[in-house]
């Protein structure tokens, strides 16, 4: 990505006439420098071409091309404008009629890249607040902003544009879990969106639970069934709830493993589980593995591991279980390896709701370090660990200031069946029985 370069750094180029007096420079790849300048003929562009071992100075090693910027093709103009920050892009869009036409063209849309850069870094430029008052900014950009920007910015700082009802519906579907649509009732989409966003912000900064007295969550059982449970929001602490599950399943000695499944604009979906070397394959929870790691999807070379193990028909040495389980020679059956490695459905990137940039490719792997679903995968593969017992799935609110361990109960929202099917559509066919409430569903 291009970066702004100070004029002082290129003092040699500054002496080449007076073209650098009102210029902005962009260093692209170490070989080409784009310089905007204002000449007698209007905005122009200088292209400095130099080798990797040359220094930018007025010498014979440089080839300099000067052309009228406005004479470039519109798609190239839009590409160059997209590398600017918002403040510079606003100025450029006002320099000439042609630039204004390029900036306001919804198909070219040079605004999208600087807006996305703002949303990803969370360091919003001042120009973003009142971008809606500028007629040269296509309205489609505000669907992106409203879907991903932090709640306080949308509610208290930004000047919101006049969007169509269908656009507000799009924003609602992109931002919120489907289970949250119950709050809309008979209101219009704009009203429903702003009320829901205020409710999320309010829950994230206060201890108030009046709007949602009961918080729901999903439990994947090792026998293939799943429960949708609920608990009082005021007393809800998923760590305590999962510790109780481990105690009931005689797994309290095992460490609780927490995985971030996917992060959205306002919530992150967390999975609580336990890894161990089971004494029997009856203790393995295959749905827990399939939920976290969709069959056929991987971050690197792990995708073929289970199929290779199944082909070799080799079992693990099933000891090292914190001293609780006795030694066993039973091998994990090959059907588990086939189930883990053979997808039964095709995957598409999740769009409703829209993942945060750290999980932009979900359910596929997203590089960058934010997607940790395959963390410790080497340990799991090499030591023969499996998910055992129940897995608990919850929705955690993303707070303005992440305060570890302080009032965790107030930072969670409901996660229901409809949310599970959207986050993990491939798991629905694996669940043998869906139970609303506690019990076995008999």
N, C-alpha and C positions, 0 to 999 in steps of 0.2 A: 504494500500500500504506500502511496506517495506520502512524503512528509514535508512540511514546510521548512525551508532553509533560509537563514538570515542573509541579508545582502552583504553584511560585512565579511562573511565567509568567502564570498566570491568577489573580492575587491578588484581582481583583474578584469572580470567581466563588467564590472561597474564602470570602468574607465572607457569602455568601448562606446563612445558617444554618450548620449544622455538617456538611453532607453531604460536604464535601471532606476531612474529617479522615482517612478511610481510603479514598482514592479512587485510581483510575488513569484517566488521560485519554488519549484517542486523537483526533488531529486527522486527519480523513478527507480532505476535498477543499477546505478553506478556507471552507466554509459551514456545516458541521455538526460539532459536537463531541460525542462520546459519552463520558459520564462514569459509571463504575461507582462505586457507593457502598454502604455498609452502613447501612441505616436500621433502625428498629424492626421493620419488616415483613420484613426479610431483604434480600438483595441487590437493588439497584434500578438503574435506568438513567436518567440525565438526558440529554435531547437539547437542546442549545443551537443555535438556528437564527439565523444572523446573515448580513448582507450582506457583499460583498467589501470595502466601505469602512468597515465598523464595527469597533470594537475590543471585545474580550470584557470587558464591565463590566456591572454591574447597572443597565441603563437601559431605557427604554421601547422601544428598537429591537430588543430581544431577545425572542423568544417561547420560553418554557421549558416543556418537557413532562416530567413526572415519572411514570414508570410502573414497575410491578413487573417486574423483568427476567424473572422466571420465567414471567410471563404471556405472553411473546412466543412465537410459533410455534417449534417445535423446530429447523426448518431455519434460521431467522434467528438463533437462539441459537448454533447450530453455526457459522454464518457469522461471527458476531462473535467467538466463541472462537477461531476459526482465525487471527485477527489477533494473538493474544497470543504471547509467547514461551513456551517450554516450561515454565519455572518458574512463570509466572503461570497457565498453563493447568492445571498440576497443582493449584495452589491453588484455582482456580475449580471444578475437577471434584470437590473435596472439600467445597465449601460447602453443597451440598444434594443430596438424592436425585435431583431432576430434572436437575441439572447432571451428576451422575454417570451417569445413564441416557443423556443426550445424548452425553457424552464416550465412552462405551463402545459406542455404536451404530456398527456397522461401515459402515452405509449413510450416516450423517451424517459420521462420522470427522473431527472438527475438528483432529485431530493432524497430518493429512497436510501441510498448508501450512507450519506451523512446522518440521516435519521436513525438508521439501524446501528451505526457506530455509537450514537448517543445512548440508545436503549441498551446496548450490550455493556457499555462501561458504567452506566448509571451516573455518569458525570454529565448532567444535562447542560447544554449551552443556554444562555439567556434567551437567545433567539428562538428556541424551541417553544417557549411559553406562549408566545403570541403569533405563532406561525399561521394560525388559522385566518388571521385578518389579511393575509397577503393573497391576492387573487391568482398569483402565478404558481401557487402550490396546489397541485391536484388533490382533491378531497380524499382520494383513495389512501393517501399517506396517513390520514388520521385514523383509519381503521387499524393500521399497524401500531400507531402510537397508543391508542386507547386500549388495544388488546394486550400490550406488553409493559407500558410505563408503570411506575410505582403508583399505588393508590393516592398517596398524598399529593403527588404532582397533578394528577387528573382532577382531584376533588378541590384543591385549594390554590393551585398555582396557574394552571393552563387556562387559556381562553378557548373554550370548546367551540367547534364549528357547528353549523347547521347541517346535520346529516339526515339522510332518508331513514325511514323506519327499518328498512331492510338492512341498512348499514349498522344500525344499533343492534339488530338481531345477530348480525355477523359478529360484532364485537362481543356480545354476550356469549355466544357459542364458542368463540375462540378463547375467551378468558376463563370461564367458569366450568366446573364439573357439571355434567348433565343432571346429577342429583340435586343441584342447587336451583334448578328451574322451578321448583315448587314455590319459591318465594315470589315468582312473578305474578301469579294469580291472574287477575284481569287487567293489569296495568299495561301501558305501552312499553315497548322495548327500551326506550331511553330511560324512562322512569325506573323500570326494573333494573337496568344496568347500574344506574347511579345509586339506587338504594342498596343493591347487593354489594357494590364496591365500598360504600360507606359502612355497611355491616362488617365486611372483611377487615377494613381499616380499624373500626371500633374494637373488634374482637382481638386484634393484634396488639393494641396499645393499652387495653384495660383488662380488668378481671371480670367484666360483665358477661354473663351467660344467659341473660333474660330472653334473648331472641332465639336461642337454641338450648333448651333445658336438657336435652338428651343428645348424646354424641354416638353415632353409629360407626362400626368398624367390621371388617371381614376377617374370618379365621378359616384358613385352609387346613383341613384335617388330613392326617396321614392315610386314612382309609378311603380317600377320594371325595368325601363330602365336604361341604363348606357351610359355615354359619354366618348370618348377619346379626351381630349382637349390638346392644346399646347399653349405655351407662350414663349416670347423671354427669352432666358436663362440669358441674362444680367440683366433683370429686374425681374426675377422670384423670388418670395418669397411666399411659400405656405401658410404662416400664413396670409398674406394680401389677398391672393386669397380666402382662406376659410372664412375670415371675410366678404368678399364681398358676398359670397354665403349665409352666415347667414343673412346678411342685406336684400338680395333679398327675402328670405323666412321668414322674420319677426322673426328671431331667434337670433338677435344680442344681446339680453339680456342674453342668455345662455352661460355658460362657454364652451370653446373649449376643448374637450378631445382628447388626442393623445395617440395612442396605437402602440407599436412596434409589428408588426405582425410576422415578422421573420427576422433574421439577417444572412447575407451571409458573405463571406470573405471580400468583398469590399463595400457592400451596406446594408442598413437596410430598410425594407419596412414599411412605416408609414401609419397609418389611422387617418384622422382627422374627428371628428364627434361631435355630441351634444347629451347629455342625458337629458331626462325630463319626467315628468308625463303628457302624452298627454291628451288633452281634448276630443280627438276622435281617434279611431284606424286608421283613414285615415291619421293621421300625422306620424304614426309609419313607420319606414323603416326596414322591416324584413330582406332584403338582407344585411343590415349593420351588423345586429346581426349574421346572418349565415356566413358572410365572416370572422368575427373575431372568432366566436365560432362554429366550424363545428358541425352540429347536431349529438349527440351521443358521442361527445368527451368532456372531462372535466378534470379539474385539481384535483378535489376531488368529494364531494358528490353533485355537482350542476347538474349532468346530468339528474337526475330524477325530478328536481324542476318543470320545465314547464309542464311535463306530469301530475304531481300531481295537479298542479293548474288547468289544463284543466279538470281533473276528478272531482274536487270539484266544477267547474263552478262558481268560485267566482271572482268578479272583484276587482280592486284596488280602494282605495279612491283617486280619482284623483284631488288632490289640490296641494299645495306646488310646484308651478311652477314659483317661483320668482315673483309672483303677476301678471303675464301677462295673463294667461288663466283663464277663469271663472270656478267655481265649476261645476263638471259634475258627473252624476251618471252612465254614460255609461261604460259598462264593456268591457275590451279588449277581443275580441272573442277567443274562444277556438282553432280555426284553427291556430292561431299564436303559441300557446303553442305546438300543435302537430308538426308544421313545425320546431320549434326550437329543438325539442327533438327526432324526428324520422328521422334517416339518410336514404337518398334515394340512397346512393352509398357507396361502401366500400372504406376505406382509406388505403393508403400505405405511408411509410415514404418517404419524398422527397429526391431524390438523384441528380437530375439535375434541377437546381443547388444544390450544397451540402450546407446545413445550417451550420452556425458556431456552435461550441460546446455548446453555450448557448441555442440553439434551435435544438439540434441534433435529437430529436424525431419528429420534425414537420412533419405533422400537429397535432400529438399527443402532450400531455403536456410533457415538459422537466423540471425535477426538478432542483433546484439550484438557483432560483431567477431571472434568465434571461428572462424566458418566462412569460410575464406579460399580456397575452391576457385575463386572468380572474381576473385581478386586479379590486377591488371594486365590485366584483360579489355579495358579501353579501349585499352591499348597494343597488345594482340593484334589487336583489330579494326581500329584505325586504321592500324597499320603492316603489317598482313598477315602477322603471325607465325603459325607452325604448329609443332606438336610434331613434331620430326624424330628419327630414330633410335629406339633402344629406350627403354622406360620401365621402371624398376625399382620394385617395390612391396615394402615391408618393414614389419615391426611393431616399433615402438620402445617399450620399457618406460618408464612414467612413474615417475621416481625421486622419493623424498621431497624431495630438494634437487636441482633441475635444475642440474647442473654442466656448463656448456657446454665441450665439447672435452676433458674429463677422462675418459679411459677409456670412450669411446663404444662400443667393441666389446662391453662387458659389458651394455649396456642394450638389447639387441635380442633378440626372441624369434622363433620360427618363424612364417611366414605361408604357408599351403598352399592347394591348390586349393579345398578346402571353405570356407576362410575367404574366398577371392576371390568365390565364388558367393554368399555371404551379404552381403558388403560391397557387391558390384556385380553383382547377378543379371542385369542387362541386358547385361553384357559377354559372357556365356557364348555367346550365339548369334552374336556377332561374331568370336569366336576360331575360326580355320579349322582349327587343329591344336594339340592339347594334348600337350606333350612333357615327360615326367618325366626330368630330367637334361639334360646339355648336348647340343648338336647340333641337326640339322634334323629329326630324327624320321623319317628315311628307313628 
